[in-house]
Amino acid sequence: MIIPVAHLVQKMQSHRHEENAHWMKKYMREQFLFLGIKKPIRHQLLKEWYAQEGRGLDWFQVANELFRLKEREFQYIALDYLLLEKKNWDERIPQLVEDWIGDQSWWDVVDVLGPHVMGNYVLKHPDQRDYWIQRWMSSGNFWLQRVCLLFQLTYKHKTDVVLLARLIQELSEEKEFFIQKAIGWSLRQYARVDGVWVKDFVQSNNLAPLSRREALKHL
């Protein structure tokens, strides 16, 4: 482990809180270990470390070192650090997204990697979009498929509705909760831009009840 990252890890571990860790683990269905550090403290620790030591490092190495540590807060702080380094991203981002999702998949990480990491990356590298979408849609991994549904979540008027419609139609018969939920979420978000299109799409397609409810929630 490179020394600056070790210092951040030490800072994090010094703020361990066993009671918080217990309830965080319960909330996440006992899937992950936690230090028990709540979000405001985690952000403050990262902010201080980044100002003192974190700038100018190899973002790819730092992010991966943090993400591989066992407590869940390290995955969260890896994501936060990755977003701080957005201006330095390169072509390694899509593979990093795929590797991280394959390593410790759950909605808390996937829903940052989708719209905030892959979404931002594709805006700068639109020529790479179709390769990764096709790869992930055919992967059989529903978390990667969820990224495909959600990467445009913040796009508003830049949303490619033809692509969004096609992806939803390909996944509309899936029984997986997190796919049905993502379909509804993506439509609900786009309804802020064009509610008429969303209503027409929902009426014209055979969507799961959960997807329909989520899509029309604010219409």
N, C-alpha and C positions, 0 to 999 in steps of 0.2 A: 504494500500500500504506500502511495506517495505521501510524504510528510504532511503537506497541507490538508489532504483529505483525512489523515489520521487525527489531526487537531480538531476537525469538525466532528468526527466520530466521538472523540473524547468529550467534547462539549455536549453532544447529544446524550451520551451515556450518563453524564453527571446530572442530567435532569430527569432521570428515570423516576417514574411514579407508579408504584405497584398497583394501587387501587384503580387509577385511571387505566392502566394496562389491562387489568382484569375485565373492566366493562367494555373497553375497546375490542378486546378479543371476543367477548360475548356478542357484540353488535355485528361482528364480521363472521359469525357462525363458527367460531373456534378454528378458523382456517389459518390464522397468522399469529405470530408472536408480536407483542407491542412493548415499547418502552414506556408508554403512558404519557407521551408529550402531546399536548393539545396544539392545535393549529397556530394560534398567535405566538406561542413560545417558539415553535418550530420555525416559523417565518423570521422571527427576530434573530434566532441563532444563525440561520442561513445568511441573513442580511449582514450581520456583524462579520461572519467568517468571509463572506464574499468580498466585502470592502477591504479586509485586511490581507487575505491570502488567495482568494478564489479567482481573481481576474487573471487572464493570460495563461491559464493552464490548458492542457489538452482536454477540451470539453467531453470528448468521446470517452477517454479513459476515466475521467473523474465521474461522469454520470454512471458508467458501467460499474465502477468500483462501489459506488454508493448503492446502486440498485441490487447488487448481489449480496449485500449484508442481510442478516436473517430477520431483524425486526422490521415491521411494516413501515414505520416512520422513515426508514432509510430509502424505501422505494418512493415515498412521497417527496422526500427532499431531493432525490435524484431527478424527479419530474420538475420540481420547482427550479432546481439548478439548470436543467436543460432549457427551460423557458427563458431564464436569464441570459443564456448563451445563444439565443435564437439567431442573432446576426452572424454567428460563426458556423452555423450548420452547413453541412455539405451532403454529398450523395450517400453518406452512411446512414442517414436518418431512417429511410424506409426499412432497411434491414434491422436497425436497432428496434424499431417499433415491433417488427415481427418477432425478434428474439425475446424482447421483454414480455410480450403477450404469451409467447410459448413457455416462458419461464414461470411466471407467477400471475396467472390470469384471474382477474375478478373485475367487477364493474368500476371500482374506485380508481384503478390504474388505466383501464381501457378507455374510460370516458374522458381522460385527459389526453391520452395518446391519439385518440380519434380526431376530435375537432381542433384541439389546441396544438398538437404536434404535427400529425399528418395533414390536417387541414391547412395549416400555415405553410408547410413544406410544398404542398401541391400548388398553392397560389404562386409560388416562386418558380416551380418546376412543372408546369402543366403537361409537358411532353412525357413525363414519367407516370402520370396518373393511371392511364389505362392498363399499363403493364401490371402495376401493383393491385389494382382493383380486380383484374382478371385472376391474378395469382391467388388472392385472398378469398375471392368468391368461390373458387374451385377447390379451396384447401380442405373443406370439411370442418374447419375450426370456426365455431359460431362467434367466438370473440373477434377474430379477424374479420368475419362477415359483419359484425356489429360496427367495426371501424369503417367499413365501406358505407354503411348506412349513415353514419354520424359525422364523417369528416367534413361535410359541407354545412354543418349545423350553424356556423356563424357567418355564412356567406351572404345571406339575405338576397339582394337582387343579383348577385353573382352566381347563385345556385343554378347548376345545370339540371333543370327539371326533367329533361329527357333521360339523363342518367339516373336520377333519383327514382323516377317511375320504373325504369327497367330493373333496378336493384330490388326495389320493393316487390315487384311482381315475381321476380325469381325466388324470393324468400317468403312470399306471402303464405305458403302452406306449412311453413316450419312450425313445430310445436314448442320450440324452445322459448321460454318466457323472455329472455333477454333480447331475442330477435324480434318478437312481437312488440315488446315495449319500445325498442329502437325504431321500428317502423312508425309507430304512433308518435314518438318524440320528434322524429325528423319531419313528419307531416305537420305536427302542431307548430313547430318552429317556422316552417315555411308559410304556414297560414298567416303569420304576422305580415308577410309580404303580399300574398295572394290567397285570401281565404276562399274565393270563388273557385280557383283551380283545385284547392284541397278538397272542398266539398264535392266537386265533380269527380275527382279521382276516387274518393272514398265510395261514392255511390256507384261508380263504374267498375269497381274491382272487389273481388271476394277476399276481404281482409278478416283476420281474426277479430273477435269482439273486443279484446284488449286493445288491439291496434286502432280499431275504429273509435273507441272511447277516448283514447289518448289524442288521436288526430283532431277530433272535434271538440275537445275539452273547452276551448275558449271561443268557439264560434257560436 
